[in-house]
Amino acid sequence: MASASGLFATALVMALMLSSTSHAARRLADDTTPAAAPAAVPKPPLPTVPAAALPPMPAVVPAATLPPMPAVPTVPSTTLPPMPAVPTVPNAAMPPMPAVPAVPKVTLPPMPSVPKVTLPPMPSIPGVPMPFLAPPPSA
């Protein structure tokens, strides 16, 4: 565990150092005068590329022959019959709702008390942190 936290700390420090410039570098950049532009250096000419011998292009590209597009069939317009009326539900007299039976009151016996148990002391193991005592539960 200590190795992982040390590695994390190292990575964090390296990220901070790489992401920002120091105060001295900023001061140096502010205090120095910009250098004169260097004299223009002539660029060497690009070498000539020999022309490649390509086969001659055909003068006319033959048109692709496609079958004729079939005509879209037309749907004959027909008159539809009128929409049937939605049947109505007859108004029937419903019987009265039965009364919900009352739930009888039941008294429960008292809860038995749980005996207090004391645990033996925890053995200490080298390299394993000791657990801390939890705070008492709030009543």
RABEL-V818628 format. One line per field, one symbol per residue. ss: DSSP state (H for helix, E for strand, - for the rest). A space follows every 50 residues. Layout:
ss=???
//
This chain:
ss=-HHHHHHHHHHHHHHHHHH---HHHHHHHHH------------------- -------------------------------------------------- ---------------------------------------
//
